[in-house]
Amino acid sequence: MRALLMQILSLAAWLVIFAAVFIPLERLFAVRPARVFRAQWLTDLGWYFINAIVPALVLAVPLATLASLTQRIDGLAGWYAMVAALPLWAKLPLAFLVNDIGSYWAHRWSHRNAFLWRFHAVHHSAETVDWLVNTRAHPVDMVVTRFSGLLLVYLLGLASVSGSGGGVDPMLFAVTVWGTFWSFLIHANVRWRFGPLEQLISTPAFHHWHHSNDENRDRNFAAIFPFIDRLFGTLYLPKGFPTVYGIDGEVASSLPAQLVDPLLGPVRPKPVPTA
């Protein structure tokens, strides 16, 4: 209980830091001006704490088991020894790349598969996109995407059961921490554009187009590297920003309903307006 309390306090401190960074930026450089305390901000705040704790707990055992099993495969011993000997500066970009490829396909599948879309629709239900919308995600959706990315990291030997001395593996730590920060940034309601750099690394514009709800939807699935989308034919990055966000269906506004509804059935269609 004490450990959980300390984790919650740590998350609260990070939340204050994120708010101190992103709220002023969104006030100064907004794509479209929006209220700080907009609709469903309390729901997203609840998701912030849930998704910082639950997915990691769920993934701990399967990832540790996977890592342990792969290290015992005799035919791969030479490969793992070679990867382990690589310097950190070489292993780190490889870990980011393979994690992004794995999560790309899980993310893309979540848009194509009706069952997975039930959970992923919670995230896409936001009709305005800002830094806190990053936290609005069903734990099932988070687990599927994270596991798919980290699966490749472990299978290729870029991360092990634990780091030296029994601590957190540096690859896992770097991928998780950097990925978390970058997710907040690319959801931010800021109108920044970065020219040619946008072809190399994801930006708010890149990810905002992923949240569009028009004929250009279902693009830009990568979390960090847009060239993965280019490679697989899903990149869309024009000038400007989308004019409409959200989904065609209807997702409940409360956190308990967003948690339970995907388990009970598909996303409900939006009611037809009456004359």
JODAUR-V610840 format. One record per pair of residues at least 12 apart in sequence whose C-alpha atoms are under 10 Angstrom apart, sorted by the first residue. I is the first residue (numbers start at 1). GAP is how many residues later the second one is. Records with the same first field share a line. If there is no record, write none. Layout:
I = GAP, GAP
//
This chain:
4 = 49
7 = 42, 45, 46
8 = 41, 42, 44, 45
11 = 37, 38, 41, 42
12 = 36, 37
15 = 30, 33, 34, 117
18 = 113, 114, 163, 166, 167
19 = 17, 112, 113
21 = 110, 164
22 = 108, 109, 110, 162, 163, 166, 167, 168
23 = 12, 13, 107, 108, 109, 165, 166
24 = 12
25 = 163, 164, 165, 166
26 = 104, 105, 162, 163, 164, 165
27 = 162, 163
28 = 161, 162, 163
29 = 159, 160, 161, 162, 163
30 = 100, 158, 159, 160, 161, 162
31 = 98, 99, 157, 158, 159, 160, 161, 173, 174, 209, 210, 211, 212
32 = 96, 97, 157, 158, 159, 209, 211
33 = 156, 157
34 = 94, 95, 96, 155
36 = 94, 96
38 = 90
39 = 87, 88, 89, 214
40 = 86, 93, 96, 213, 214, 215
41 = 91, 92, 95
42 = 90, 212, 213
43 = 89, 90, 92, 93, 210, 211, 212, 213, 215
44 = 79, 82, 88, 89, 90, 91, 92, 93, 209, 210, 211
45 = 87, 88, 90, 91, 210
46 = 89, 90, 208, 209, 210
47 = 85, 86, 87, 88, 89, 90, 91, 92, 208, 211, 212
48 = 84, 85, 86, 87, 88, 89
49 = 86
50 = 85, 86, 87, 88, 89
51 = 84, 85, 86, 87, 88, 89, 91, 92
52 = 83, 87, 128
53 = 86
54 = 85, 86, 88, 89
55 = 83, 84, 85, 86, 87, 88, 89, 91, 92
56 = 83, 86, 87, 90, 91
57 = 86
58 = 81, 82, 85, 89
59 = 84, 85, 87, 88, 91
62 = 85, 89
63 = 84, 87, 88, 91, 97, 98
64 = 90, 96, 97, 98
65 = 96
66 = 85, 88, 89, 94, 95
67 = 84, 86, 87, 88, 89, 90, 92, 93, 94, 95
68 = 86, 92, 93, 94
69 = 86, 92
70 = 84, 85, 86, 87, 90
71 = 83, 84, 86, 89, 90
76 = 79, 80, 81
77 = 80
79 = 77, 78
80 = 75, 76, 77, 78, 79, 80
81 = 76
82 = 75
83 = 73, 74, 75, 76
84 = 73, 74, 75, 76
86 = 72
88 = 70, 82, 83
91 = 66, 67, 68, 80
92 = 66, 67, 78, 79, 80, 82, 83
93 = 78, 82
94 = 59, 62, 64, 77
95 = 54, 55, 57, 58, 59, 61, 62, 63, 64, 76, 77, 79, 80
96 = 53, 54, 57, 62, 75, 76, 78, 79, 80, 82, 83, 127, 128, 129
97 = 52, 55, 56, 78, 127, 128, 131
98 = 50, 51, 52, 53, 54, 55, 56, 58, 60
99 = 46, 47, 48, 49, 50, 51, 52, 53, 54, 55, 73, 76, 77, 80, 123, 124, 125
100 = 45, 46, 48, 49, 50, 52, 53, 75, 79, 121, 122, 123, 124, 125, 126, 128
101 = 47, 48, 49, 51, 120, 121, 122, 123, 124, 127, 128
102 = 43, 44, 45, 46, 47, 48, 49, 50, 51, 120
103 = 41, 42, 43, 44, 45, 46, 47, 48, 49, 118, 119, 120
104 = 41, 44, 45, 116, 117, 118, 119, 120, 121, 124, 125, 128
105 = 40, 43, 44, 116, 117, 127
106 = 35, 38, 39, 40, 41, 42, 43, 115, 116
107 = 13, 34, 35, 37, 38, 39, 41, 42, 111, 113, 114, 115, 116
108 = 37, 110, 111, 112, 113, 114, 126
109 = 36, 112
110 = 31, 34, 35
111 = 106, 107, 108, 110
112 = 106
114 = 152, 153
115 = 147, 148, 150, 151, 152
116 = 24, 25, 28, 146, 150
117 = 24, 145, 149, 150
118 = 20, 22, 23, 133, 140, 143, 144, 145, 146, 147, 148, 149, 150
119 = 18, 19, 20, 21, 22, 23, 139, 140, 141, 142, 143, 144, 147, 148
120 = 16, 17, 18, 19, 20, 21, 22, 25, 142
121 = 15, 16, 17, 20, 125, 126, 127, 128, 129, 130, 137, 141, 145, 146
122 = 14, 15, 16, 19, 124, 125, 128, 129, 130, 131, 133, 136, 137, 139, 140, 145
123 = 12, 13, 14, 15, 18, 88, 123, 124, 128, 135
124 = 12, 13, 86, 87, 88, 89, 121, 122, 123, 124, 127
125 = 12, 86, 88, 120, 121, 122, 123, 124, 125, 126, 127, 128
126 = 85, 119, 120, 121, 125, 127
127 = 84, 85, 86, 117, 118, 119, 120
128 = 59, 61, 80, 83, 84, 115, 116, 117, 118
129 = 57, 58, 59, 60, 61, 75, 78, 79, 82, 83, 116, 117
130 = 54, 55, 56, 57, 58, 59, 60, 74, 78
131 = 52, 53, 54, 55, 56, 57, 58, 59, 73
132 = 51, 52, 53, 55, 56, 57
133 = 50, 51, 54, 55, 56
134 = 46, 48, 49, 50, 51, 52, 53, 54
135 = 45, 48, 49, 52
136 = 119, 122
137 = 121, 122
138 = 117, 120, 121, 122, 124
139 = 120
140 = 119, 122, 123
146 = 30
149 = 26
150 = 21, 22, 25, 26
153 = 18, 19, 22
154 = 17, 18
158 = 12, 13, 14
159 = 12, 13, 14
160 = 12
178 = 46
179 = 44, 45
182 = 20, 21, 22, 41, 42
183 = 19, 20, 21, 24, 40, 41
184 = 20
185 = 17, 18, 19, 22
186 = 16, 17, 18, 19, 20, 21, 22, 37, 38
187 = 16, 17, 18, 19, 20, 21, 24
188 = 15, 16, 17, 19, 20
189 = 15, 16, 19
190 = 13, 14, 15, 18
191 = 12, 13, 14, 49, 50
192 = 12, 13, 48
193 = 12, 13, 46, 47
195 = 44
197 = 29
198 = 27, 28, 29, 39
199 = 26, 27, 28, 29, 30, 31, 36, 38
200 = 24, 25, 26, 27, 28
201 = 21, 22, 23, 24, 25, 26
202 = 18, 20, 21, 22, 23, 24, 25
203 = 20, 21, 22, 23
204 = 37
205 = 32, 33, 34, 35, 36, 37
206 = 13, 14, 15, 16, 17, 18, 20, 29, 30, 31, 32, 35
207 = 12, 13, 14, 15, 16, 17, 19, 29, 30, 34
208 = 12, 29, 33, 34, 35, 36, 37
209 = 12, 26, 27, 28, 29, 31, 32, 33, 34, 35, 36
210 = 12, 24, 25, 26, 27, 32, 35
211 = 31, 33, 34, 35, 36
212 = 29, 30, 31, 32, 33, 34, 35
213 = 29, 30, 31, 32, 33, 34, 35
214 = 28, 29, 30, 31, 32, 33, 34
216 = 18, 20, 21, 26
217 = 17, 19, 25, 28, 29, 30
218 = 16, 17, 18
219 = 14, 15, 16, 17, 18
220 = 13, 14, 15, 16, 17
221 = 13, 14
222 = 12, 13
247 = 20, 22, 23
248 = 19, 20, 21, 22
249 = 17, 18, 19, 20, 21, 22
250 = 17, 18, 19, 20, 21
251 = 16, 17, 18, 19
252 = 15, 16
//
